[in-house]
Amino acid sequence: MSNVEFEFAPDDFQRVGEEKISKVDETYASQSYWRDIFSRFKKNKGAMIGIICIFLVLLMAVFGPLMTEHTFDSQIISHQNLAPRVPGLEKLGIMDGSEKMHTSKGSITQNKYLSEDATNETGLEKVYYWFGTDVLGRDIFTRTWTGTRISLYIALVAVIVDMCFGMIYGLISGYFGGKVDMILQRFSEILNGIPTLVIVTLLILIIRPGLMTITIAIAITGWIGMSRIARAQVLKLKEQEFILASKTLGAKDLFIIFREILPNIFGQLIVMSMFSIPNAIFTEAFLAFIGLGVPQPLASLGSLISDAFKSMTTHPYMIVFPVMVLAIVMLSFNLMADGLRDAFDPKMKEM
Amino acid sequence: MKKYVLKRVLISAVTVLVILLVLFLMLELMPGSPFNDEKLTEAQKIVINAKYGLDKPILVRFGNYIASMLSGDFGVSYTISKNTPITTLLESRLPISLRLGGQAILIGTLIGLILGIVAALKHNTIYDTITTVISVIGVSLPSYVFAMALIYFLGFQWKWFPLLYQMKSPVFSSIMPTISLCMFTIATVARFTRTEMLEVLGSDYMLLAESKGINSFHLIFRHALRNALIPIITVLAPLVVGLMTGSLVIEKLFSIPGIGSLLVSAIQSNDYNVVVALSFIYSVMYIGIMLVVDILYGVIDPRIRLAKGDEHE
């Protein structure tokens, strides 16, 4: 081994520059748990867009049907198959009431609101249908937002079922353990083994298709996922010292479950229930599409899409708006659920 | 391990029994009858009831019922195609649905895996964003929306593919249905692979493997992907459910003569033997897959087996 002498020249070293200088630790003001979550949630762009969209859709679902003089089932025979026409936008050449028709001789553009020559009047010059009308002359705008109400109602049902039933089922099963847990778990496992599709199908055989059927179907199967998460969370917590302390102080079981355990796991449970919303809306939209949803003339997004599909090749505009609203609702709930999950527990894995 | 498998098998068997019981009770309690033709006299109704064995005591019928259902004898169709044994109906339809579902799950899983791996390797780049967007859209839109978009653009406007399923060209005409069915699979698998891969790539043993100088192909496929793939087995169950429900609509839209479209028309025409038979088949398929998934999972990942054993003691 030979020793090599090193000489350091001045230009062997370089200044590291401003950005590499280590900063003094910042001290942050202490934040409460919920504030912390809220600030993390606010930073998530997708989730914020989602929540704004949900809010807008909710507003439209409440006030949309009131904005026109039509109701979801009022029909004007002379106003059949009118393409969307919006005041203001029509001057820009979009949504001016014209539509492309495919005929055997090629495609032509026609506008049913205005007559071809100036002498004739169609009587529709001052008529505006924002989303157009369907084959029966009903206003698609009103029907779309009435249909959205059903999707939102389904979302509400899903959350209520999760919170009232799934949560309590899981809490009890996890907390008491032993025989109770054994029986409750076998029951939910068996129920979980039956595909939702089959349960819905069989329900439809007994009760007529309708909102009630879908509500019951969600009530039967919707809570299982939630109960599992709740149980798993309880199992994690129930051996911890603060539970033991509470027990030693003489707390009753119910007090421990609802005042000691529940507040600690509520975050995860909210996230879980948010994830079950898109599922429930999906189920309704799917049932409505195969004609097992709400009966006519009631509209849901699924049944609107299904109706519009029948005339999709001639009047494609009919299908666009219900699909868009459904897509926005589903996307928003998914984005919001994702955002909530990341906010509550950045390390929580995808479920 | 034996105890674990035995437990899973037992639960599955009980579930099948429960389903049989429910199906049987449904038949008993259901309003309406396939013989509600006004022209039938009382005497004729009695003859028909006797012919279909509807006049025997309940327990005898339940016994017979279990025996016949498990042996694959689902009775005859009442209204869809009169007096045809359901087994005959299924013979031609089941393979079509299974093939379609198989295609969708294979292609979907493959594309999903590729997307997920690429997204994880190129974390926080444009590829990652594209994958995330695809997976969010894929789980957000029902398969019939994709189907309708394909029908309108590829089928109707550009005339690339046939609008309806054709028995003559079973592969070519099933391209559009397969694409619309596998979107959900792609989305779910891509999302899951991405998360799992990211986690594995960040682990210490990957750092060790990398510092040992293993080439990147081996690194990704032998060390990372293998471990990342284990939890992906768990999404199989929701995927199967998605395919089942998706197939009902897709088969109806493309008029594919499979079991999905049969179920829809059976519900609409109140043909309860067919509905019950299909419900049973769907349930058994689902339970079977869940059982295989559970056992596979236990075999592949000993941690799960131990954890589940503890949980169920």
Interface residues (C-beta under 8 A of the other chain):
Chain A: Q185 R186 E189 I190 G193 I194 P195 T196 L197 V198 T201 L202 I204 L205 I206 L235 P278 F282 T283 A285 F286 F289 I290 G291 L292 G302 I305 F309 M312 T313 P316 I319 V323 L326 A327 M330 L331 N334 L335 D338 K349 E350
Chain B: I11 S12 V14 T15 V18 I19 V22 L23 M26 L29 M30 P31 V136 I137 V139 S140 L141 P142 Y144 V145 M148 I151 Y152 F156 R191 F192 T195 E199 V241 M244 T245 L248 V249 K252 L253 L263 V264 I267 Q268 N270 Y272 V275 L278 S279 Y282 S283 Y286 I287 M290 E311 H312
